[in-house]
Amino acid sequence: MDQGEINKMNRSFKTIIRTMAMSAVAAAAIGSFAPMPANAAEEINLYSYRQPFLIDPLVKSFTEETGIKVNIVFAKKGMLEKIKAAGANNPADAVLTVDIGRLYALKQAGVLASVKSDVLNANIPAHLRDPDGLWFGLTQRSRIALVSKERVKEGELATYEDLADPKFRGRICMRSGKHAYNVALIASMIAHHGKEKTKAWLEGVKANQARKPQGNDRAQAKAVFEGQCDVAISNTYYMGKMQTNDEKPEQKKWADAVRVTFLNQGNSDRGAHMNVSGAGVLKGAKHREAAIKFIEWLTKEEAQKIYAEVNFEYPANPKVEASALVKSWGDFKSDTLGMEDIAKNRGAASKLVDEVKFDEGPTS
Ligand SMILES: [Fe+2]
């Protein structure tokens, strides 16, 4: 799904978004996503930061199976502010989003309601959900190195710590250190090594940059393909998106130039850094039970397989396998550091990025 199509879908929800921005009184008077159903249990209103190409097949299967209709507003930026502003008059029942940073921001804003569910507790490992049941991880992605097949030897880069090794001087490409994916990675370094050591590490990584941080994850793989650098830092699913991109076949060449490298895989090492996409039920949800049912359904085999096949993500439910393409990148060990521990160190991580002027590039 391209941006044009997403914009088109978003436009159709324009009125709803506008309602959100209005005063609480007006919002209450106007109502919510759609005309209220006769039976409130038959409908859910959902905010999704996740894109239509992924959510549509999930929702279609869920509705077919349960008869519960799902109304979706696809969110981009500023949704948290809108949810906070609407308060108790929030028309949405649940939120779907990516990155522990966003889930934690929702928790910190006090807009999420606690959910106790045996299904969710059984399907989702404890380190991938909030200890108080405020949010639940649904899929996992690893932050990996995509290294040049030609210029990086097998085993030359083995750990996140290696990224600061002078042997990689001028060879690393990364997007902004302030992007949520990198903030989470740096936060995990703080959780494992403390602030001082992480600062020294980050200075080392900055010194090893091939260029000023720019672009998204795929742009880093492109830079490896073009010979600008030898190591790109990326989320796993972008590899799958590049490998299968028939619309932009040049991306297949970028993927072809790199080797998927999971870091910190040594016997006694902690494993590759992971992040999650996840969901939470909102306080004041008018269809709370149906919303819980939906999130529970998202953790079951059918939905977890859709996530795995459509977006190349790793199921959060350990009983469900990754897609064949994703499995072709190899087995690996995940860092099981609690998402909560990553979230708590995000502020400090972001500060370090500023302190070492990471985004100014290697020479400043
Ligand atoms: Fe992403």
Residues whose N, C-alpha, C, O or C-beta is under 5 A from the ligand:
A	BS01	LIG	none
